[in-house]
Amino acid sequence: MAHLSIEYSAGLDARSDMQAVARAAHAAMLDAGIFPVAGIRIRLHRADFAIVADGLAENDFCAMTMSVGAGRNEAVLKTAGDRVFAAVQSALAGPLSTEHFALSLEIREIHARLTWKDTPIHKRLTKKD
């Protein structure tokens, strides 16, 4: 399981292709080779109102939170996080070239006994009965 939630300020829509950002993150998650394809989810959440830093109208943000299932060591997750962050940095090179943008990624590990799932997608993608 790896779910990436991407929250971003509404002004970023005019400066970037956020669907391309999501696709870049998805490709990086696949390339990391540690997340089952059936468990990858990427969600975009636009914040229609946000006050960023000093409140200037041209300020934007993109805050990513990746939730992963337990069981991977920190070094492996760090490598995967580096890969995803670099892919998104590349996709958001325009906003990152200004002084009015903030990008972040946090990885959170979910305790196995405190998560519930019912996902037939796994069955289809792993060909299990």
N, C-alpha and C positions, 0 to 999 in steps of 0.2 A: 504494500500500500504506500502510495505517495500522493497526497493531495496538495496541490499548490493553489493557494488563494492569493489573488493579486488585487489589491485595493489601490485605486489611483484617483487623483484629483481630476475633475471634469475638464479642466483646461488642457490636460494631456491629450485628449481626443483630437484637438486641433493641431497638435505638435507631433503626433506619432500615430502609427497604425497599431492599435492595441491588440487587434487580432493577430497581427504578425508577431507581436511580443509574446503572446500566448503560444503561438506555433513554435517560436524559437525556444521557449522554455520546455515545451513538450519534446521537441527533438533532443534537447540536452538531457532531459530525464531519461529518454530512451537510450541515448548514447552512453549514459552513466553505467548501464548494464546491471544495476542492482535493484531496480524496481520492476515488479511484474507488470507487463503491459496492461493486463486487466485491472490493475489497481491504480493506474495513473488517472488523476482527475486534475483539470485546471479550470479555475473559475475566475472570471473577471468581475470586479465590483467597482463601479464608478461612484465616487463620492460627489454627489451633485453640489454639496456645499462643504468646503474645507477651508480652514485657516492654516496656512503653512508658514512656519518660522516667523518672520517679521510682518506677516499679513499682506505683503504686496500681491496685487492681483496676478502678476506674472509668475508667481511661485507655484510649482507643482510638485507632486510626490508620487512615488510608486513604492508601496510597501508590500512585500511578499512574505507569506508564511507558508512553509511546507510542513505538513503533518505526515509523519512516517510511522510505520509499525515498528515495534521493538525488535531488537535482535541484530542490528548492524553496529559495528564498532564505530567509534567517533572518527577515526581516520578515513574510513570508507565514506561516511556521511559528509565529511569535510570536503573530500574530493568531488563528490556529486554536487554539493552546494557550490563549490568553486566553478564547476562546469555550468550549472544553471545560471549563476550570477553573471558569469562572463558572457553567456549567450544573450541574456537580457540587457547587459551593458551595451553590447553591440547593437541590439535592436533599438535601444534608446540613446544612441550616440548623439543625436541632435540635442535633445534636452540636457544631456550630461555635459555638453560643451558650453552650457550657460552657467551663470551663477544663481539660477533660480529653480533648481531641481534637486530632489533628494531621492535616492534609491536605496532600498534595504531588503535583506532576506534574512529570515530566521527559520531554523529547522527545529521542530518540536517532535519529540518521540512520544507516541501514544502507548500507554500501558496496555498490554495484551488482554488483561482481564477486565478492562474498563472501556471496551469498545464492542459494539454490536454491528453485525453486517448481515445482509441478505442480498447477495449479488450474483444473479444468474450469468452476468457477463463473464465472470471467472470461469464458469463451467464451459461456456462457449469457446473462450479463447484458449483454455488449457485442454480442451477435448476430454474432460472428465465426466463420468456419469454420476 
